[in-house]
Amino acid sequence: MRRLLARFVVDERGATAIEYALIAGGISIVIITAVTGVGSAVSTKFVQVSDSIK
């Protein structure tokens, strides 16, 4: 039992997976924020063009 506990404490594979998941989550948030901002700007531009055509 002591050996199993010692291996568990030393093993860092799970920590690496969690770190990669946090990095992926952060990148996803940045991408979603950028796409939302660009989408709003494009939508506004289409409304302006539509209004100028009328």
Backbone as numpy.savetxt, mean C-alpha at the origin, in Angstrom:
# Nx Ny Nz CAx CAy CAz Cx Cy Cz
11.63 -29.50 25.43 10.81 -28.30 25.43 11.68 -27.04 25.43
12.74 -27.08 26.19 13.64 -25.92 26.26 14.28 -25.67 24.89
14.65 -26.73 24.17 15.26 -26.59 22.85 14.25 -26.00 21.85
13.00 -26.43 21.93 11.96 -25.90 21.05 11.75 -24.40 21.30
11.71 -24.02 22.53 11.55 -22.61 22.87 12.74 -21.78 22.40
13.94 -22.32 22.53 15.14 -21.61 22.08 15.12 -21.43 20.56
14.70 -22.46 19.83 14.60 -22.33 18.38 13.56 -21.29 17.98
12.45 -21.25 18.70 11.39 -20.29 18.42 11.88 -18.86 18.60
12.64 -18.62 19.64 13.14 -17.27 19.91 14.15 -16.83 18.86
14.97 -17.74 18.37 16.02 -17.41 17.41 15.48 -17.28 15.98
14.42 -18.00 15.66 13.87 -18.02 14.30 13.29 -16.66 13.93
13.74 -16.09 12.80 13.31 -14.76 12.37 12.55 -14.79 11.05
12.18 -15.96 10.58 11.49 -16.03 9.29 10.13 -15.35 9.34
9.39 -15.52 10.39 8.08 -14.88 10.53 8.20 -13.37 10.60
9.22 -12.88 11.27 9.44 -11.44 11.37 9.72 -10.84 10.00
10.47 -11.55 9.18 10.77 -11.06 7.83 9.50 -10.99 7.01
8.65 -11.99 7.11 7.39 -11.98 6.36 6.51 -10.81 6.80
6.48 -10.54 8.08 5.67 -9.42 8.58 6.24 -8.10 8.08
7.56 -7.98 8.05 8.17 -6.75 7.55 7.83 -6.52 6.08
7.91 -7.57 5.28 7.55 -7.45 3.86 6.07 -7.09 3.70
5.21 -7.64 4.53 3.79 -7.32 4.46 3.55 -5.85 4.81
4.25 -5.34 5.81 4.11 -3.93 6.16 4.60 -3.01 5.05
5.70 -3.38 4.42 6.22 -2.59 3.30 5.22 -2.60 2.14
4.67 -3.78 1.82 3.69 -3.88 0.74 2.44 -3.07 1.07
2.01 -3.10 2.32 0.85 -2.30 2.72 1.10 -0.82 2.59
2.28 -0.37 2.98 2.63 1.04 2.85 2.67 1.50 1.41
3.26 0.67 0.55 3.32 1.00 -0.87 1.91 1.05 -1.46
1.05 0.13 -1.03 -0.34 0.12 -1.52 -1.07 1.40 -1.15
-0.87 1.85 0.07 -1.53 3.09 0.51 -1.05 4.28 -0.32
0.23 4.34 -0.61 0.78 5.43 -1.42 0.19 5.38 -2.83
0.11 4.19 -3.42 -0.43 4.05 -4.77 -1.89 4.46 -4.81
-2.68 4.00 -3.83 -4.11 4.34 -3.80 -4.30 5.85 -3.66
-3.50 6.47 -2.81 -3.61 7.91 -2.62 -3.27 8.66 -3.91
-2.22 8.22 -4.59 -1.82 8.89 -5.84 -2.87 8.70 -6.92
-3.41 7.51 -7.05 -4.43 7.25 -8.08 -5.69 8.04 -7.80
-6.06 8.14 -6.53 -7.24 8.93 -6.18 -7.05 10.39 -6.53
-5.88 10.93 -6.23 -5.59 12.33 -6.56 -5.60 12.58 -8.05
-4.99 11.71 -8.81 -4.96 11.86 -10.27 -6.37 11.70 -10.83
-7.12 10.76 -10.30 -8.50 10.56 -10.77 -9.35 11.78 -10.56
-9.21 12.42 -9.42 -9.97 13.64 -9.15 -9.58 14.76 -10.12
-8.30 14.89 -10.37 -7.83 15.93 -11.28 -8.33 15.68 -12.70
-8.31 14.45 -13.14 -8.78 14.11 -14.49 -10.28 14.33 -14.59
-11.02 13.97 -13.57 -12.46 14.18 -13.56 -12.79 15.66 -13.66
-12.09 16.48 -12.91 -12.30 17.93 -12.97 -12.01 18.46 -14.36
-10.95 17.97 -14.97 -10.59 18.43 -16.32 -11.65 18.03 -17.34
-12.21 16.82 -17.22 -13.26 16.39 -18.14 -14.52 17.26 -17.97
-14.84 17.62 -16.75 -15.99 18.50 -16.51 -15.76 19.85 -17.15
-14.56 20.39 -17.02 -14.24 21.69 -17.64 -14.36 21.63 -19.15
-13.85 20.57 -19.75 -13.91 20.41 -21.20 -15.37 20.26 -21.63
-16.13 19.49 -20.90 -17.54 19.28 -21.22 -18.31 20.60 -21.14
-18.03 21.38 -20.11 -18.71 22.67 -19.97 -18.33 23.64 -21.09
-17.07 23.60 -21.52 -16.65 24.52 -22.57 -17.23 24.13 -23.93
-17.56 22.86 -24.11 -18.14 22.41 -25.39 -19.61 22.83 -25.46
-20.30 22.83 -24.34 -21.73 23.18 -24.32 -21.91 24.59 -24.66
